[in-house]
């Protein structure tokens, strides 16, 4: 196999900004989410390059799982997406694996966000200021949820990991790359009384949220300021059972050594560059993600850029 370029899947949302639409040259505005790497049943990316062009990543996995995933299984796949927020996203929580398996026939969802762009003063929600469940229950009953959410200021280059069970929300004015488990289950806990086009408020999932929420969970950001030049260095942003994310600041070139045991997702969050593979060059643009099947040989990234390398140990 070879490095796979995938066709993004775009979703319009009521909280969308137009940063993503502008940088991608989309005619359609209001695109809040772009699924960049996904083989989930709700969003299947089509392969754009090489002999597998026109087939979905999911189809390729079904036909030859070992070549694509190595020693990993389909539930261990990662999903990568851009979130482009003009308004605050709803305060929400994702279930852990066991609950998702039993109640949703899906995986749990621990996720992470790398901030590409952020307005001055931008914040996101990562946890609560009070771990007492009764206090949060009273806040819901009395419409004071916003008094107890923990807001984290963020800038371009920051990274944060959100555990399953943690209340969280991306804030307005942020463009982020989400790297997370292969799941599509979100429980909406609070939505600022925002209304749909028909005037109704969006559905909340209060019972399920309380089923899975752990109000003691918080998260700290990892700071990696964005600059105009990079020196060769590798930084671990998160390393856990669900996934590992490395930040490679590349000067001239970097070689990813593949061992046939796992797939990799490469996300370019720096500047346009190229990937060299078996004597060929594959353009690798800013904001693009490329899927590296487990059966690939070593992959060289050529340029001066920052790349996030995501995989499952």
Secondary structure, 3 states (H helix, E strand, C coil): CCCEEEECEEEECCCECCHHHHHHCCCCCCEEEEEEECEECCEECEECCHHHCCCEHHHHHHHCHHHHHCCCCHHHCEEEEEEEECCCCCEEECCCHHHHHHHHCCCCCCEEEEEEEECCCCEEEEEECCCCHHHHHHHHHCCCHHHHEEEEECCCCCEEEECCCCCEECCCCEEEEEEEECCCCCEEEECCCCECCCCCECCCCHHHHHHHCCCCCECCCECCCCCCCCCCEEEEEEECCCCEEEEEEEEEEEEECCCCCCCEEEEECCCCEEEEECCEEEEECCCCEEEECCCCCCEEEEEEEEEEEEECC
